[in-house]
Amino acid sequence: MKSDKTGRIITILYCIAAGIVSISTLIEFIVKYSSFGAQVPVYLYPWGGAWGVGDKSLFYVFRMPVMAVCLQAMILGLYPDRMEDWPDDAYSYLRLTLMGLSLIVMSQLSINAYISFNESASMVLQILMCALLVMGIIATVFGYVRLRGVLKPMCTSTQSPMSLLIDFIFKGCKRRRILLIAATAAFMILLVIPSLSL
């Protein structure tokens, strides 16, 4: 019970931190919009810098910060409510997996976007971006592998670990389905539109 409370507190604090980073990046872009050049990054390298640019517009400037907000809402919203028939370890490793994915989003769509739009960004931010990306990948892979191990004994001949995981999330996120659908749809629209014009 104590570890469950600790995990819940960590989850809440992390969600607050991820939200602050995403929203503050969006606000920073609003404040600095007029200072951005005529060409702005559209697609980014994982280590910073753009491999695709587009003409400056409200859409292309705010696309990545808004994508970050949508994706964070989607990822962190997938954490299910507590259900009696699911083991504690399933919640722990799913939490680790989702936090890992969230760290990757923070690294690439918040910090990387900020660095790529601001040429004067410090080296410290670039190091932080790469560190968060590596931490996110490690946490995601480790959490998912361990989560599969927890779910495997619960599988049946008709249900694989992945389908069991989807069912686990689906049942535990009933109150947030509209938020998840809206965030996913908005993210996909923002992701696909640039590829139609570049």
N, C-alpha and C positions, 0 to 999 in steps of 0.2 A: 504493500500500500504506500509506503514511504517513497519507494522508487517511482511509483506511478505519479505521485504528487510532484516529485522532482522533475520528471519528464514533462509533465503538463506545464510547469513553470518555465522550463527551458523552451518549450514550444511557443508559449505565449510571448516570452521575451524575444525569441528569434523572429517571430512574425512581426512584432513591433519594429525591430531593427530593420528587417527587410523592407517593411512598408516605409519607414523613414528614408532609407536610401533611395528607394524607387521614386517616392514623391518629391524628395529634395532635388533629385536629378531633373525631374520634370520641371520643377520651379526654376532651377538654374537655367534650363533651356529657354523658358519663357523670358527670363530677365535678360539673357544674352542673345536673344534672337536677332536683333538688329546688327550685332557685331559679327555674325557669321558671314562667310564669303558667298559669292554668287553660285559656287558649286559646293555641295555638301555630301558627306559620305552616305551611301545607301546600303552597301554590303561591307562588312568589316572582317579583317583577319583576326583570328583568336588572340594574337599577341598585340593587337592595336594597328591602326592604319586601315585605309579603305582600299578595296579592290574593285569597287563600283561607286560612281558618283552620279548625282543628278542635279538639275537646276534647283536652286533654293526655293522652297515653298513651305507653307505651314505643314503640309502632309509629310514631306521628307525630313523636315527638322524634328518634328515631334513624334515621328513614327516609332523610333526605337525606345524612347522613354515611355511612351504609352504601351508599347508591346511588353515592356518590362513589368509595368503595373498589371496588365492583363494576365501575363504568364505567372507572376507571383500569386495573384489571386486564385488562378486555376490550380497551381501546384499545391499551395498551402491549404487551399480549400478542399483538397482531396483527402486530407487526414480525417479518418472516420470517427464518429462518435463511439463511445465505449459500448460494446455489446458483450453480453455474458458468455456467449459460446465461442469467443475468439481468445486465444492465449495472449498473455501480456507481451511475450516476445514478438508476436506479430505486429503489435502497435509500436514497439521500440524500434524494430528494424524498418518498418514502413516510415516512421518518423525520420530515421536516419537517411533513408533513400530520398524522401521528399526534400529534406533540408539540403542534401547534396545537389539535387536538381536546382533548388532555389539559389544555391551559391553560384552555380554555373550561370544562371540567368543574371544574377547580380553582377558577376564578373563581366559578362559579354554585352548585356543590353543596358546596363546602367553605367558601370565604371568605364568599360571599353568605349561606349558611345560618348561619354564625357571627354575621355582622352582624345578620341578621334576628331571631335568637333572643336576641341581647344588645344591648339598646337603648343600652348605654354604650360600644359599640364605637367606636373612634377614627376620625376623618376620614381618617387615613392608610390604614387598612384599606379604606375605601370607594374611595379613589383607586387603591389597588393592585388592588382587584377590577375596576374599570373598565379599568385599564391592561392587566391580564392578559386580559380579555375581548377588547379591541381587538387585542392582539398575537396572541391565539389565532385570531381570525377571519382576520386578515391572513396568518398562517403557514399556516392550513388552505387558504385559497383559492389562495395562491401555490404552495404545495407540490403541491396537486392539479392545478392547471393545467399546471405543469411536468412532473408525473408523466405526465399524459395525453400530453403532447408526446413524452416518451421512449418510451412504450409504443405510440404510433400506428404507427411504422414496423414494429413487430413484429406488427401485426394482420393477420388474414386475412379473407376474405370472410364467414366464419362466426363470427368472433371480434371483438367490439368492444373498445375500450380498457377499458371497465368489466368485461367478462367476463374479459379478460386479467388485470386487476388482481385480481379475485376468485380466479382460478386461481393467480396468483402468491402470494397470501397463503395460500390453501388448501394448496398444496404445501409452503410454507415454515414452516407452523405445526403440522405433524403431531404434534409432541410435546406441544403445549399445547391440543389440541382440547377435552379434557375441562374444563380450566380455563376456556376461552373460552365453552363451552356453559353451564357452571354460572354464570359471572358474568353472561352475557347473560340467562339465565332469571331469576336473582335480581333483576336490574335491572328487567326488564319487569314482574315481579310487584309490586315496590315502586312502580313508576310507575303502574300501572293501578288498583290497589286503591283509592286515595283517590277516583278519579273515580267509583267505584261508590257511595260514601257521601256525597259532597258535593252 
